[in-house]
Amino acid sequence: MKIKDLKYDNNGLIPAIIEDYKTGKVLMLAYMNKESLRRTIKSGKTCFWSRSRKKYWVKGETSGHIQSVKSIYYDCDMDTLLVKVQSRGPACHTGHRTCFYRKLK
C-alpha cells in the first residue's frame, strides 16, 4: 500500500488518531495530507496539516512535547490512520495527557 492509495477527503486530508503505543490510550486526533504523512514517516515525529492555520506543524515543535512514531496503521476503508507514538509530555495544548479528558453527560 502506498500513501497515494489512501482515501483522503475533498480537502486532501485524512484523520489520524494518535495513540500511546504502550497503554493504547487515545491521545489526540489531527489531520494529515500526503505531504505531512511523508514528513511523519521520514522524520519519525508526527507532522500534521493545521486546518485553521493552513500550514504544517510538528507536534511538540514549540512545547517540546514530541511524539515519536512507533508504527502507523490504516483502517479497512483506507480513510483513517492510527499512529502509535511514544509521547514526551502531554498531547493536549491544555496540558492534559490526552485531548479526550472530558466526558459527555
C-alpha positions in Angstrom: 0.0 0.0 0.0 1.2 3.5 -0.9 0.5 6.9 0.6 -1.3 7.9 -2.6 -3.7 4.9 -2.3 -5.2 6.1 0.9 -8.7 7.8 0.7 -8.4 11.5 1.5 -11.4 13.8 1.9 -12.2 16.6 -0.6 -9.6 18.8 1.1 -6.9 16.2 0.7 -6.9 15.3 4.4 -7.2 12.0 6.3 -7.9 11.8 10.1 -5.1 10.5 12.2 -5.9 9.0 15.6 -2.8 9.3 17.8 -2.4 6.6 20.4 0.1 5.8 23.2 1.9 2.8 21.9 2.3 1.3 25.4 -1.1 1.9 27.0 -3.3 2.1 23.9 -4.8 5.3 25.3 -6.1 7.7 22.6 -4.1 10.9 22.9 -5.5 13.1 20.2 -6.9 13.4 16.7 -5.5 15.5 14.0 -5.4 15.6 10.2 -2.7 14.7 7.7 -2.3 15.1 4.0 0.1 13.2 1.7 3.0 15.6 2.5 2.5 15.6 6.2 2.3 11.8 6.2 5.6 11.7 4.2 7.2 14.1 6.7 6.0 11.9 9.6 7.4 8.8 8.0 10.7 10.5 7.1 11.3 12.2 10.5 9.8 9.7 12.8 7.8 12.5 14.5 4.2 13.3 14.0 3.5 16.1 11.4 0.1 17.3 10.7 -1.8 19.8 8.5 -3.4 22.6 10.5 -6.8 23.3 9.1 -7.1 26.6 11.0 -3.6 27.9 10.3 -3.3 26.4 6.9 0.3 25.1 7.5 2.2 22.1 8.6 3.1 21.6 12.2 5.2 19.0 14.0 3.7 18.1 17.4 5.9 19.5 20.1 7.8 22.0 17.9 7.1 24.8 20.3 6.2 22.9 23.5 8.8 20.2 23.4 6.1 17.5 23.7 7.4 15.5 20.8 5.6 12.3 19.6 8.0 9.7 18.3 6.3 7.4 15.9 6.4 3.6 16.6 4.0 2.4 13.9 1.3 3.6 11.5 -1.8 1.6 10.6 -4.7 2.4 8.3 -8.3 1.1 8.6 -10.2 -1.3 6.4 -11.7 1.6 4.4 -8.3 3.2 4.0 -9.7 6.5 5.2 -8.3 6.8 8.7 -4.9 6.4 10.2 -3.9 5.1 13.6 -0.5 6.4 14.7 1.1 4.7 17.7 3.6 7.0 19.4 5.8 7.5 22.4 4.8 10.9 23.7 7.2 13.2 25.6 4.8 15.2 27.7 1.1 15.9 27.4 -0.6 15.6 24.0 -3.2 18.3 24.6 -2.4 22.0 24.3 -4.3 22.4 27.6 -1.6 20.4 29.4 -3.7 17.2 29.7 -2.1 13.9 28.8 -4.9 13.3 26.2 -7.2 15.7 24.4 -10.1 13.4 25.4 -10.2 14.3 29.1 -13.9 15.5 29.3 -16.8 13.2 29.4 -20.1 14.0 27.7 -23.0 13.7 30.2 
